[in-house]
Every structure is written in structure tokens, then in C-alpha cells.
């Protein structure tokens, strides 16, 4: 649903017959058909991913706020179900509404939407590596000896 100005400019000028160039051109032209909101979001993510492959040295989808927003829409589609078609390539007139919905998702789900997950020490149990219990080690050794004896008998 969201492409920034640079992504729109790059998408309009993509040339070539490589897989990623064709994907960008097709997804960008499909976006202009404005079928529905989720179709637009999916096409824009495809454009962003294709641009990332074509211009990896100068363009990174992961640093794009618009790419993260499009991912948030895809993974939380039910929250955006009432949104209609956006009549332009950028944020459009619904920018404030869309940002309010995405802000509420971040508030509700917290650190899940951040790159580095931070665990709350109050709700997370500490992970303590436990050595295998002596009974398990003893049982494993006994099983190995039993198998060795069977092998010796068979030979």
C-alpha cells in the first residue's frame, strides 16, 4: 500500500529482462489497477523486494519504513480489513488512519515488531542449561554395552 518517492521513481524506470526487473514492472503496473487494499500491499512489497535485488548496493528494503508498514499489514490483515483502495501510490489521504492502526498494533503486541526482541525478565523464565541426569547417562552406557555384546555375539 505504501511506496516512498524513491521507490516509485525507481519502479518507473526499471528496465531489463531479468526476473527481478520483470517482477518490479509487473507488480508496479498491477498496483495501478487498484483491485483492493491487500492486493495493493502485496504488489508494493513485491516491488520493494525486487528493487532490493536490483539495487542492493544503494537500496535496502529493510531500512524502509514503508516496507515494514507493508509487512505489518500483511501479517495483521484482519486489522486493516475495512480499508478501501488507496487512490495513489504513496500513503494517500488515509495516512493518519493507517498510521493509527499500525501504532496500535505496535502498542498491543510490543517488542515483537522490533528487530531485536527484548524479553521481559518478569515474565520470562531463565534458561538454565541442565546437565543430563546421572540416571540417563548410566542408562545410555548400559544400552551401549548391551548393543556391543550383541554385536560381539553376532560376529
N, C-alpha and C positions, 0 to 999 in steps of 0.2 A: 504494500500500500504506500510505502514511503521510499522515495529515492531522493537523495540530495542533488543539488545542482550539478556537482561534478559527475555524479553517476549518470544523470540524464544526458549531459554533454558527451561523456564517453560512449554511452549506449547509442547515441545518434550517429556517431562517427566510426563505429566498429566496421571494419572491412575484413575480407578474407574468407576462406572456406574451411578453416579449422573447426573442429567440433565446438569449441567454446565460443568462437565468433558467431557461428550459426545459431547456437543456443541463445546468445545475447540478443541477436537480431530478432529471432522468432518470439522470445519471451517479451521483448520490448514492444513489438508490434501487437502481440496478443493483449498486452496491458491496455493498449489504447482502445480495445473493443469494449472494455468496461462491462463484463458479464456480471460479476458480483464481487463483493469485497474480498472474499477469500481467494478467488481466482486472481485478483489484482495482487494480493500479498504474495501468493505463490510465484507469480511471474516476476515480481520485483526481487524476491530472494534469488530466483534463478539468474536474473540479470546481474545481481551483486556477486554471486558465486562465479559466474562466467568472467566478469571483469577482474575478479581476484586472480583467476588463472591467466588471463591475457596480460594483465599489467601488474604482476605480483611484486615487481620491484618498486612501483610507485603507488600502488593501491592495495589497501588491506581492508577486507570486509569486516574483520574482527574489531577494528578500531572505529567502525561506523556506527553511530548511534541509531541510524535508520535501519541498519541490518539487525541490530539487537532488538529493535522495536518489532520488525517483521517476524523475527523468531518468536518473540513473546506472543504475537497474535496467533501464529501457527500453533503454539503449544497451549494456548489458553483460548481457543476459538470460541468456546461457549460464552465467554465474557463479551465477545465482540459480535455476537450473533445478530443483534439488532442493527448493526451498521449497514448502511446502504452503500451503493457505489460511490467512490470518491471521484469527482469530476475533473481532476487534474493529476499530474504525475507526482507532485510533491505532497506535502501534508494536506493541502486543501483547506476548505473553510471549517472542517471539523477538528482542526488541530487540537484545540483546548479539550474537547470531549475525549479524543483518543489519548491524549497525554494524561488526563484524569483517570481513565480506565487503567492505563499501564501503571500509573503511580500507585493505584490501589492494589494492583497485583503484587508489586514490589513490597508494599507495606504488609499485605496479608501473608505472603509467602517468604518474606525476609531474605536471608542470605542465599537462598537457592539460586537467585538470579544474578549473583555476583560471581566474578571469575574465580576468586579464591573463597572457598567456603570456610566460614568460621563456625566452629562448634561452640555451643553454649555449655560451659562446664557444669552448670546446674542441672541440665537435662541429659547430658551425655555421660555414659558410664566410662570410666577409664579403661583403656585396653591394656591389660597386663598379660604378657606372654607367659603361659604356664608350661613348665617342662612336662613331658609325658609322665604319667604316674608310674611308680615302680612296678605296679601290677601289669600294666600294659607292656612295659619293657620285658619283664620276666616271661609273659605270655608269648611275646614275639620271639624271644630267644628259644623257648621251648618248641614253638612251631617250627623254627628253622632247624633245630636239632632233629625233630621228628621227620621232617622232609629229607634231611641229609641221610638219616638212617634208611628211609625208604629208597632213596637213590642208590645207596651202597648195596642194599639187598637186591635191587634190580640188576646191578652190574655183576 
